Amino acid sequence: MNSFDMNDWSRRQLLAVEQALTAWVPADAPAGLGEAMRYAVLDGGKRLRPLLVLASLEACGAQAVSAWMSEAGMRAACAIELIHAYSLVHDDMPCMDNDVLRRGKPTVHVKYGQAGALLAGDALQTLAFELLTPDHSDIPAPVQARLCNLLARGAGHAGMAGGQAIDLASVGEQLSLQQLRQMHRCKTGALLETSVQMGAVAAQADAKAMQALLSYGQALGVAFQVVDDILDVTADTAVLGKTAGKDADNNKPTYVSLLGLDGAKKEAAALAQQAQQALADSGLVQTQALQALADWVLQRQH
Amino acid sequence: MNSFDMNDWSRRQLLAVEQALTAWVPADAPAGLGEAMRYAVLDGGKRLRPLLVLASLEACGAQAVSAWMSEAGMRAACAIELIHAYSLVHDDMPCMDNDVLRRGKPTVHVKYGQAGALLAGDALQTLAFELLTPDHSDIPAPVQARLCNLLARGAGHAGMAGGQAIDLASVGEQLSLQQLRQMHRCKTGALLETSVQMGAVAAQADAKAMQALLSYGQALGVAFQVVDDILDVTADTAVLGKTAGKDADNNKPTYVSLLGLDGAKKEAAALAQQAQQALADSGLVQTQALQALADWVLQRQH
């Protein structure tokens, strides 16, 4: 056994991410925009995507992570969290999921109005790309450009936004398991895959490591969504921090509705195992944080 | 007199921009997302921002624009048009300006629903940054990264989105001329300034040219908004392609409400003259297209 302490690791990383987000999401954006942006992103959320970026950076750069690599990793971690936060702000709006509770707090449109939420979400997305392309930085331009491209592809029409479009169109529809997988691979999986890829790019990982981490990210992404569907059925609203039972109420297809609760639990366990196997086959040595994150995705209660 | 023919120049550029947008905005994005994105951006609009990018590229690279510079210019031109298009889609939504007519057609939310419009706008913004960071391209990574950064800053909390937040907060408020200028400098001016800067970066212009073009873009940006306010009062809805008289109906402060119609016309003419002077002082030789665009901004009827 080695001495890796996941609680300690994630406490340190979460603190650093929170400090960076607090510094980089502007308090002084005009007319309340900054306040709404900060409300949407600070002091809440599991921060799974930033942790994946930083765990991937560590796995790929175990030997020598330079100062600019650390900076690139932290910028990537925050940028992807901004994309995630913007998508939640827009998803919660009345014309989408019409949710009033997120992370145990009123959603952004409840607090700042729909126009305020729309704008805050838009500006959070823009800020993600600003963070990735700092002037006067030691981060090499090819790394900056590649991080932007990965993030845009993960978040865009062929990734998260595309998955949301499928999701919208699927309410009340019968989806096959294959169609459900494709939807979630885009909607949730794309950004989780992108997280591990961005960490690897920040560490200038080789092609073999990139491929292994992509496999890990793909399995983890689907596992995450299967567990989400399980929790929507089994967890309390209070524990979940958002309204439970929404998917069933909205007649949305889920892994639980297709596979049953036990079937969904088996599927989640199998996917988490696939993710672990991808790490074992990767040749990377310092993968403890990535392993622990896969365990967490399977076992999480919220 | 030289033989520059603005009609011919802009016809050629507009055709090239339309072809590029048609190729780059995906028809096959899932579940109708691509259709809504294309509806929002193709076959309409003045394309002022792309023309400014390409005119600026030409002014800075008069001697030798390489193949990658041309590609970077076209990608920048399309990227900034995508940002402009996304902002219109979201601005038109019921929670913002609640407009049903844009470029003479039903707005995106009227045609595709509010959720569809929200997502299409989101995905158009993302696509802008994807276009600027192509894999396997001869565009140097520093140019890619710099274009992303300029676009993010022009579109984000300190630029367009910030200006929209001020605009939202100002409905029914008394603004001073200075406050009105600040709002429009962000809301409309930032993206126009960014257009000429992106063209200059694509052409690897020197600092003196960048500064001159920034002055040109700043004056042009305010002139554009002053003329917008004039047209809101004087033009027909049919000619304008959007609902005329909205600002007065919404009790929004405008240059016309602050300066009167004659005062606003004088202001626009003075700003257009400032823009021309910046070009004359720039030392750049092939500025005919930029000159013609400043004339057009002053004289446009829609």
Interface residues (C-beta under 8 A of the other chain):
Chain A: P26 A29 P30 A31 G32 L33 G34 M37 Y86 S87 H90 M93 C95 M96 G113 Q114 A115 G116 L118 L119 G121 D122 A123 Q125 T126 L127 F129 E130 L132 T133 P134 D135 P140 A141 P142 Q144 A145 R146 C148 N149 L151 A152 R153 A155 G156 H157 A158 A161 G162 G163 Q164 A165 I166 L168 A169 S170 C186
Chain B: P26 A29 P30 A31 G32 L33 G34 M37 Y86 S87 H90 M93 C95 M96 G113 Q114 A115 G116 L118 L119 G121 D122 A123 Q125 T126 L127 F129 E130 L132 T133 P134 D135 P140 A141 P142 Q144 A145 R146 C148 N149 L151 A152 R153 A155 G156 H157 A158 A161 G162 G163 Q164 A165 I166 L168 A169 S170 C186
